[in-house]
Amino acid sequence: MTSVEEPVRPGGRVRDAARTRAEILDVATREFARAGYEGARVEEIAARTRATKRMIYYYFGGKEQLFTAVLERAYGALRNAGHRLDVAHLDPVAAVRHLAETVFDHHEQHPDYVRLLSTENIQGAEHVRALRRLGATGSPALDALREILAAGQGSGVFRTDVDAVDVHAVISSFCFFRMVGRRTFGALFGRDLTDPERRGHYRRMAGDMVIGYLTADGTEPVGR
C-alpha cells in the first residue's frame, strides 16, 4: 500500500490524533453495524466525520484494518464491563445471576456490538482471530465465571459436569438472540423481546436459565 503522509489542518497544525481516531471509530462503528462489512464504505464514513478518506487511511490503513479497530474497541468495552464485575461478596447462585444480568445489560445497551458480532460471523471471524493472536480478546467475565463455578461446585451447589465456556454460551446465546432476532421473532410469534414492560422478566429469565442448568442433577427423566 502507498504510504500516506500525516494530514494537517488548514494553517499547518496537525489534527488532534486521539480525537480524530475516536470520531472515526464512532462513525465507523455505526456504519459497519448498519451496513455490514461488505456494505460499509470508507467514503461514507469520511463524509460523516470531520476527517477525510486520506485521514482514515493514514490512521488505520484501510477498510479491513478500520473494521478490526472497531471490533477491538467493542471487545474492549465488554472487557471493561467484565473488570467491573463485583461478585466476591456473593454466594455462587447470586454471583452467577449477577453475571448473567451484566451480560444481558451490556447486549441491550450496545446494540451496535451485537450487529458487529453478526457481521463478523458472516466474515468467518477472521478479524476476531487476528485480535485473539494479538491478545485483544481476553474475557474477565469468563475468568470470573470460572471462579464462581469452582466455588459452587466445591460447595455442592452446582453440578460438576459443566465448564465455564458452556455456561458462557448459554448466557450469551439468550442475550444475543434477544437483540439480533427480535424482529423475526416478533413477526413470527407476535412478541417483542425488547418490550420495555417485559424487560425485567427477560432479565430474570437470563439468570433463571443458567441457574436451572447449573443446579440440575444432569440425569435423564425416567421413561426417556
Contacts in CASP RR format, 6 or more apart in sequence:
PFRMAT RR
TARGET T0000
AUTHOR 0000-0000-0000
METHOD contacts of the structure
MODEL  1
MTSVEEPVRPGGRVRDAARTRAEILDVATREFARAGYEGARVEEIAARTR
ATKRMIYYYFGGKEQLFTAVLERAYGALRNAGHRLDVAHLDPVAAVRHLA
ETVFDHHEQHPDYVRLLSTENIQGAEHVRALRRLGATGSPALDALREILA
AGQGSGVFRTDVDAVDVHAVISSFCFFRMVGRRTFGALFGRDLTDPERRG
HYRRMAGDMVIGYLTADGTEPVGR
1 61 0 8 1.000
1 62 0 8 1.000
4 54 0 8 1.000
4 57 0 8 1.000
4 58 0 8 1.000
4 61 0 8 1.000
5 58 0 8 1.000
6 14 0 8 1.000
6 58 0 8 1.000
7 14 0 8 1.000
7 15 0 8 1.000
7 51 0 8 1.000
7 52 0 8 1.000
7 54 0 8 1.000
7 55 0 8 1.000
7 58 0 8 1.000
8 14 0 8 1.000
8 15 0 8 1.000
9 15 0 8 1.000
15 55 0 8 1.000
17 59 0 8 1.000
20 50 0 8 1.000
20 51 0 8 1.000
20 55 0 8 1.000
20 59 0 8 1.000
21 59 0 8 1.000
23 49 0 8 1.000
23 50 0 8 1.000
23 51 0 8 1.000
24 45 0 8 1.000
24 49 0 8 1.000
24 51 0 8 1.000
24 55 0 8 1.000
24 56 0 8 1.000
24 59 0 8 1.000
24 60 0 8 1.000
24 66 0 8 1.000
25 69 0 8 1.000
25 70 0 8 1.000
25 73 0 8 1.000
27 45 0 8 1.000
27 48 0 8 1.000
27 49 0 8 1.000
28 40 0 8 1.000
28 45 0 8 1.000
28 66 0 8 1.000
28 67 0 8 1.000
28 69 0 8 1.000
28 70 0 8 1.000
29 70 0 8 1.000
29 73 0 8 1.000
29 74 0 8 1.000
29 112 0 8 1.000
29 116 0 8 1.000
30 112 0 8 1.000
31 40 0 8 1.000
31 41 0 8 1.000
31 44 0 8 1.000
31 45 0 8 1.000
31 48 0 8 1.000
32 40 0 8 1.000
32 67 0 8 1.000
32 70 0 8 1.000
32 115 0 8 1.000
32 116 0 8 1.000
32 119 0 8 1.000
33 111 0 8 1.000
33 112 0 8 1.000
33 115 0 8 1.000
33 116 0 8 1.000
33 119 0 8 1.000
34 40 0 8 1.000
34 115 0 8 1.000
35 41 0 8 1.000
36 115 0 8 1.000
36 119 0 8 1.000
36 122 0 8 1.000
37 67 0 8 1.000
37 119 0 8 1.000
37 120 0 8 1.000
37 122 0 8 1.000
37 123 0 8 1.000
40 63 0 8 1.000
40 67 0 8 1.000
42 53 0 8 1.000
42 56 0 8 1.000
42 57 0 8 1.000
42 62 0 8 1.000
42 63 0 8 1.000
42 66 0 8 1.000
43 53 0 8 1.000
45 56 0 8 1.000
45 66 0 8 1.000
46 52 0 8 1.000
46 53 0 8 1.000
46 55 0 8 1.000
46 56 0 8 1.000
51 59 0 8 1.000
56 62 0 8 1.000
56 66 0 8 1.000
60 66 0 8 1.000
60 69 0 8 1.000
64 127 0 8 1.000
67 127 0 8 1.000
68 127 0 8 1.000
68 130 0 8 1.000
68 131 0 8 1.000
70 116 0 8 1.000
71 116 0 8 1.000
71 120 0 8 1.000
71 127 0 8 1.000
71 128 0 8 1.000
71 131 0 8 1.000
72 131 0 8 1.000
72 136 0 8 1.000
74 110 0 8 1.000
74 112 0 8 1.000
74 113 0 8 1.000
74 116 0 8 1.000
75 131 0 8 1.000
75 136 0 8 1.000
75 137 0 8 1.000
75 138 0 8 1.000
76 136 0 8 1.000
77 106 0 8 1.000
77 110 0 8 1.000
77 113 0 8 1.000
78 106 0 8 1.000
78 113 0 8 1.000
78 139 0 8 1.000
78 141 0 8 1.000
79 138 0 8 1.000
79 139 0 8 1.000
79 140 0 8 1.000
81 102 0 8 1.000
81 106 0 8 1.000
81 141 0 8 1.000
82 102 0 8 1.000
82 139 0 8 1.000
82 140 0 8 1.000
82 141 0 8 1.000
82 144 0 8 1.000
83 140 0 8 1.000
85 98 0 8 1.000
85 99 0 8 1.000
85 102 0 8 1.000
85 140 0 8 1.000
85 141 0 8 1.000
85 144 0 8 1.000
87 94 0 8 1.000
87 95 0 8 1.000
87 98 0 8 1.000
87 99 0 8 1.000
87 144 0 8 1.000
87 148 0 8 1.000
90 98 0 8 1.000
91 157 0 8 1.000
92 148 0 8 1.000
92 149 0 8 1.000
92 151 0 8 1.000
92 152 0 8 1.000
92 155 0 8 1.000
92 157 0 8 1.000
92 158 0 8 1.000
93 157 0 8 1.000
93 211 0 8 1.000
93 215 0 8 1.000
95 144 0 8 1.000
95 148 0 8 1.000
95 151 0 8 1.000
96 145 0 8 1.000
96 148 0 8 1.000
96 149 0 8 1.000
96 167 0 8 1.000
96 207 0 8 1.000
96 210 0 8 1.000
96 211 0 8 1.000
96 214 0 8 1.000
97 207 0 8 1.000
97 210 0 8 1.000
97 211 0 8 1.000
99 141 0 8 1.000
99 144 0 8 1.000
99 145 0 8 1.000
99 148 0 8 1.000
99 171 0 8 1.000
100 171 0 8 1.000
100 206 0 8 1.000
100 207 0 8 1.000
100 209 0 8 1.000
100 210 0 8 1.000
101 203 0 8 1.000
101 206 0 8 1.000
101 207 0 8 1.000
102 141 0 8 1.000
103 141 0 8 1.000
103 171 0 8 1.000
103 172 0 8 1.000
103 175 0 8 1.000
103 206 0 8 1.000
104 171 0 8 1.000
104 174 0 8 1.000
104 175 0 8 1.000
104 178 0 8 1.000
104 202 0 8 1.000
104 203 0 8 1.000
104 206 0 8 1.000
105 203 0 8 1.000
106 113 0 8 1.000
106 175 0 8 1.000
107 113 0 8 1.000
107 114 0 8 1.000
107 175 0 8 1.000
107 176 0 8 1.000
107 178 0 8 1.000
107 179 0 8 1.000
108 175 0 8 1.000
108 178 0 8 1.000
108 179 0 8 1.000
108 194 0 8 1.000
108 199 0 8 1.000
111 179 0 8 1.000
114 176 0 8 1.000
114 179 0 8 1.000
114 180 0 8 1.000
115 180 0 8 1.000
117 176 0 8 1.000
117 180 0 8 1.000
118 180 0 8 1.000
120 127 0 8 1.000
120 128 0 8 1.000
128 137 0 8 1.000
131 137 0 8 1.000
139 168 0 8 1.000
141 168 0 8 1.000
142 164 0 8 1.000
142 165 0 8 1.000
142 168 0 8 1.000
145 164 0 8 1.000
145 167 0 8 1.000
145 168 0 8 1.000
146 164 0 8 1.000
149 158 0 8 1.000
149 162 0 8 1.000
149 163 0 8 1.000
149 164 0 8 1.000
149 167 0 8 1.000
149 214 0 8 1.000
152 158 0 8 1.000
153 159 0 8 1.000
153 160 0 8 1.000
157 214 0 8 1.000
157 215 0 8 1.000
158 214 0 8 1.000
158 215 0 8 1.000
159 214 0 8 1.000
159 215 0 8 1.000
159 216 0 8 1.000
159 217 0 8 1.000
159 218 0 8 1.000
161 218 0 8 1.000
162 213 0 8 1.000
162 214 0 8 1.000
167 210 0 8 1.000
167 213 0 8 1.000
167 214 0 8 1.000
170 209 0 8 1.000
170 210 0 8 1.000
170 213 0 8 1.000
171 206 0 8 1.000
171 207 0 8 1.000
171 210 0 8 1.000
174 205 0 8 1.000
174 206 0 8 1.000
174 209 0 8 1.000
175 206 0 8 1.000
177 185 0 8 1.000
178 193 0 8 1.000
178 194 0 8 1.000
178 202 0 8 1.000
179 193 0 8 1.000
179 194 0 8 1.000
181 193 0 8 1.000
182 192 0 8 1.000
182 193 0 8 1.000
182 194 0 8 1.000
185 191 0 8 1.000
185 193 0 8 1.000
186 192 0 8 1.000
186 193 0 8 1.000
192 198 0 8 1.000
193 202 0 8 1.000
END
